[in-house]
Amino acid sequence: MIEKQVFGTTKAHGEQVLVYTLTAGAYSMKVSTYGGILLSLIVPDAQGNKADVVLGFSSLAEYEKSPVYMGALIGRYANRISGGSFTIDGNTYQVPRNERGVNALHGGPEGFDTKVWHALTSEVDGVPAVHLSYTSVSGEMGFPGTVKVHVDYVLHPEGKLEIIYAANTDATTPVNLTNHSYFNLAGDGGTILNHQLQLYCDAYLPFNDNRIPTGEIKPVAGTPFDFTSAKSIGTDIKQVGGYDHCFVLSERGDTLKECAYVVEPESGRSMRVLTTMEAVQFFSGNTMNGSDVSRDGIPYMQHSGFCLETQHFPDAMNHENFPNCLLKPNETYRHTTILKFNV
């Protein structure tokens, strides 16, 4: 089942924003055309009690002003670009440095998370979907090439959410798309420190003082970054000052593969993540400080939610030893991530 309603109009350009509600079996979700935001995701627990497992706000205005990319689609390039600068075929390009005036973060200050996307819907055999599209013109945020982007959210009644990304370009350009939802499987406003996390990742990317990868790809074994066996998110978090690190999947290649498995012990809810990408950014909500407020009026404090952002390596275009992140004309960028919920 699919329902549509008006969410409001954007402050910047007065564009109408719609919300689509998708329901399949015991699961439902809301998606906004502003930022392609996953506003809500209702999941039952072991007793059948339903709760929202993604963090979110009650109004469009709050999404527009919040700096935490809550639930949004990220592009043209997710994560960080050192100095906002990169060179392709001898031409240097500059993206606005919107992270402390040092790096370009998540595509710049007017990335895909700030755009109103075009939406179509479909429903086949009880599986509803919303199909979003956006055209990023050449020069937008300093990136070369006009890029046409399509993102599908597909909700299955057995508790599977597919997010399918595709893009084409008319000039070589970096493309790195992801979703920036914050999850809390308890659904009660507490912290995520007791969530049991397993990452199918045997390496991670160390970074410098500006959170830019050094170029090393280090094994997680024997470090606080080792989640190859499940452990509580809070176990080693103080040793690293909070997680905001890129983890490299153990299984290589662009096929669909295991990425992460998370269990919340009290509710019994679990989430399994599969992806075709080579890496995942694990963020433990370190910067949340109460300035953002939940739908129920509860301030989001540190570690209220976690993100698992499947993606290319950060700053990949500036490291020859990192996997390719450049999309060329006559190529198609494809990326699928699947979230499977269970108890």
N, C-alpha and C positions, 0 to 999 in steps of 0.2 A: 504494500500500500504506500502511496506517495501523496503527501499533502503540501500545498504551497501557501505561503503567507508573506506579507510585507514586513520587513524588519525595521525599515526606516530609510533615511536618505543620508548620504555622506556629507560631512561638514565641509570638506574641501571643494567638491564639485557638484553637490546637490544631486548625485546619482541615486536612483532607487535601488535598494538592496532587498533581495528576496531570501527567504529561508525555506529549504525543502526538508520535510520530515519523511524519512524512510523507515518503514516497519516491516520486519520479517520474523515470523515466529515470536519468540519472547524478547527479541532484540529490536531496538529502535535507535535512530540517530538523526541529528539535525546538521545540515550543511548550509552555510551562508555563501551567497555570491560575492560578498565582500571578502577578499582574501582567500576564498575557497576554504573558509574556516570550518573545522569540525567543532561545532558548538556544543554538542551533547552526544553521549553514547551510553545508552541504558543497557545494563547487563545484569542478569540474575545471579544470585549467590547459591551456595549449596542447599539452602532452604527455600530457594525460589524467590527470595526477596530482591527486588530490583533497585539498582542505584546507578547514578551517573559516574562513570569511571574516568571521564576526562574533565579537567578543570575548565572553567569558563565564566563568563560575565552575563549579566542580565540585559545589557543594552548595547546597541551598535556603537554608541559614543565611547563606551569603555574600551571596546576593542580598538577603536581608532586612536585612542590616546595612550594605551598601554605599550610599554617598550619591550614586552617579553615574547612577542610573536605567538600569542596564545592560540594554539590549534590551527595555525595558518599554513597555507602552501607557501613554500619558500623558493625563490628564484630571482634573477636568472642564475645566480650561483650561491648555493647554500654554504654556510660556514664562512671562513675568513679568507681574504686575499691580502697578502702582505703589502702594506702601503697602498692597497687598492690598485696596484699597477701590474700589468703583464704585457708581454710582447708576442705577437703572432706574425710570422712571415716578415719580420723586420719592422713592423708597425707597433708602437707602444700605445696602450690604452689605459685610461685612468677612470676608475670608479670612485665616487665620493667616499671619503674615509669617515664612516659613520660610527666607528667604534673608538671612542676616546681620541678622535682625530688621528688615529694611527692606521687602522685597518679598514677595509671594506668588509662589512658583515651582512650576510644573507641578502646580497644583491644591491646593497646601498639603501639610503633612507626612504626611497620610493620603490621598493622591490615588489615582487608579485603579491606579497602579503597585504599590500595597500590598494590593490587593483580590484575593480568590480568585474567579475568574470561572467561570460555568457553561459547560460545553463540550458540544457535539454534533459529530459528524463525518459526512462524506459522501465518496463517491468515484464519479465518473461518467467513464467512458471513460478510465480511467487517470489522472485528475486528482483527487488527494486534497485535502480541505479540512477545517479545523477551524473551527467556528463558536462564537464566544465571546459571552456576554451578561452584563451587569451592570446592576443597578438602583441608581442613586444617589438616595437619598431627599432630599426637601426639607430644607434646612438643613445637609446634610453639607458640612463644611469651610466653612460660611457661605453657600453658594450657594443661591439660590432655586429652587424647582421640583423635582419628582421627574423624573429623566431616565432613560429606558431606553435602554441602549447596546448595540449589536451590532457586533462586529468579526469579519470572516472573513479567514483566511489560506488562500489557494488556490495550490497549487504545480503548475505545468505542466511536463511532461517536457522541453520545449525550454529550460528554465532561466528561466522567468518566474514571479515571485512577486507575486500580487495581494494587496493589503491593502485591504479594503473596510469603510468605517465608516458607521454609520447611528445616528441618535438621535432620540428624540421627548421632548417635555416637556409638563407640564401648567401651567407658568408661564414667563414670559419669563426667560431665563437665558443667560449666556455659555456657549458650547460650542466647544472647540478641541481636537481629538483628533489624536494623532500617535504614531509609534513612535520610540523612542529607542535604536535599535541603533547600536553602534559597529562600523564596518567597517574591515578591513585586508585588501585583496585579495591581498596576498602570502601571508597565512596562516602567517607564520613568526615572529611575535612582534616584528618590527622596527617602525620608525616608518613613518608614512604620508607623510612629507615628500617622497618622490620620486614619489608618485602624481600622475598628470596629471589635473587637474580642469578641466572646462568647465561653467560655469553659464549656463543660458539666461535670464539675469537682467540687466536693464539699469539697475537701481537697487538701493539698499540703504537701511536705516534707521539713521542715526546715533543714538547713545545718549549719555545723560549719565553722570555718575560712578557712578550706581546701576544702570547698564545698562538704563535705561528709555528708550524712544524719545523723541526731542525733538519729534517730530511732523513733522520734515522727511522727504522722500523724495528722496534725492540720486542723481544719475547715478553709475555706477561708473567711467565713462570717465576715464582719467588718474589713477586712484587704485589703491592696493594691493588694492582690492576688485573689480577688473576681471578676471573669469574668463570673459569672453565669448569669448575664444580660449583654448584649453587651455594650462595652465602647471602646473608643479610646485606642490603645496601649499606647499612650503617657500620658494618664490621670494621672496615679500614678507612672509612671516609675522612676521619680527622687527619690521617697520615698524608692525605693528598690535598686537604683543604677543600674538599668537594670535587665531584667528578664533572668534568666538561672536556672529555677526551675522545679522540677518534680511535675506535677499535677495528682491527683488521680481521675479517672473517677467515677462519681456518680453512674452509673449503673455497677454492679458487674457481674462477669462471663466472659466466653471466647467466647460469641456470638458477632456478629457484632453489634456495638452500636455507637451512636452519640458521637463524641469526641470534635469537634470544628466547628465553623462557622465564616468565615471572610468575610467582605465586604469592598471594596475600594470605597468610595463615589463618586469620580470624574468620574471614568471609569464605575462604576456600576458592575464591576466584583465581583463575590463571589466565595468562595471555602468552601465546606462542607467536613469535615473529619469524616470518620467512621473507627472503628478499633475493632479487637478482643482482644487487649491488655488491661492491667489494668491501664496504665499510659501514660502520654505524657509529654515530656520535651519541655517547651516553652522557646525559646531563642530569644532575641530581637536584636541580632547582635551587642552586646555591645563592642566587642573587635576589630571590623573592624576599621581600622585607615588610610585607603588610600593606604596602601602598596600593596593591591590587586586591579587590574584594570579590568574593564568590557570589554566585546567584543568590545564596542564602544570607548574604551580608557578613560572612566570616572572612577576615583578612587572610590572604594567602601568605603564610610565613615561610621561612627557609625550609626547603625540602618538603613542600606540600605536594609536589608532583615530580615525576621523572619523565624524561624524553628519550626516545630511541629513534634517532633520525638516520634512516638508511640513506647512503649517499656515496659520492666520490670522495677521495681524500681532500681535506682543506688545502688551499693554496697549491693544488696539484699542477697548475699550469706553470708554476715557478720551480718545479722540482723534476728534473729529467728522469729520476728513478721511480717516480710515482706513476700509477696507471693513468692512461690518457683520459682527459676530461674535455677534449675539444670535439665539437660537433661540426662536421663539414657539410657543404651542400651535397645533395643527393644521398645523404645518410639520414637515418631516423634514430633519434634517441628513444630508447625503450627501457622502462624500469617498472617492475612490479614489486609491491610489498603487500604481504598478507598478514593480518592479525587474526588469530584464532582464539576465541574465548571459550573457557570451559570451567568446570569446578572439580 
